[in-house]
Amino acid sequence: MAYVLQVDFKMEGPFGKEMAESFSGLAKSINQEEGFIWKIWTEDSEAKEAGGIYLFETKETAQKYLTMHTERLKGFGIEPVNGKIFEVNKKLTALNHGPVR
């Protein structure tokens, strides 16, 4: 079973190229998280929002990451953090070329 974690929050920046440069270390560290498969980074500079769509192997590893990431963001003064976990329907996702295992 695979689980999607959807996270979003308000953020002043950086966005775009500056975000990629500033957060590359964080991006590399996410690869080491238990149960992590992939992440799509999301941003909307006009609305001053950022976040991501993650795929985890289990609901438990998605929840563990969400808890840790929420605390990390709170440490940067970012609140509230919106997070939702969804089970992936692999059969339908595969029909639409979704990147699931």
N, C-alpha and C positions, 0 to 999 in steps of 0.2 A: 504494500500500500504506500502511496506517496501523499504528502500533505503540502498544500500551499499556505504560506504565511504572507499576509498582506499587511504592510506597515506604512503609515503616513503621519506626518507631523508638520507643524509650521517651523520655518527656518529662515533666517535672514540671508543666508548664503554661506559660502560661495556656490555658484552654479556653473554649468557648462564646463569649459576647459579648466577653469580654476578649481572647480569641484573635483574633477578627475585628478588633477595634480595633488590637491590637498588630501584627498581621501584614498590614495592608492595604497598606502600602508594598511589602512583599515580594510580595504577590499581584499588584500592578500591574506589578512588574518582571518577573515570570514571563511576562507577556504579550509581552515583547520577546524572549524566547529563540528562537533559530533552530529552525524546524520545529514550534514549539509550536502546538497547536490548542485544547485545553481542559484544565482540571483540576477534579477533585472533591476537596475537602478532607475528610479523615477524622480523627476524634478519638474517644477513649474515655477520659473523665476518670477513671473508676473504675480502669481498668487502667493509667492514665498512659501512653497510647500515642497517637501522632498519625502523620499521613502524608498520602498522597494517591494518587489514580489520575489519571494524565495521558494525553493522547493526543498523539502526535507524528507528523509526516509520514513520517519514516524511522527505521529502527533506529539509524542513526548519530547522528541528532540526539537521540534518546532516551538513548543511551549517553553522549553528550557532556554532557547535562544531569545525568544520574545521577552521573557522575564529579564534576562541579562542585558539585552539591548535597551529595554525601557529604562533600566537603572542607569546605564551608561549615558543615555540621552538626557535624563534628569540631571545628571552630574554636570552637563553642559548648559543647564538651564532650559532645556527643551521639554515643555509640557503643554498639553497632554500628548501622549503617544497613542495613536489608534492602531490596534493590531487585531487581526482576525485570522483564524486558522480554518482551512477548508480541506476536506478529503477530495482527492482528484479522481474523477471518473476517467480512468485510463482509456477505455474503449472509445468513448466519444472524443476525448482529447487527441487520440491517435488519428481519428478521421479528419481532424482539423490541423494536423501536422504539429501538434504540441510536443515540446521537448521533455517527455517523460520516459522513464525506464520501465 
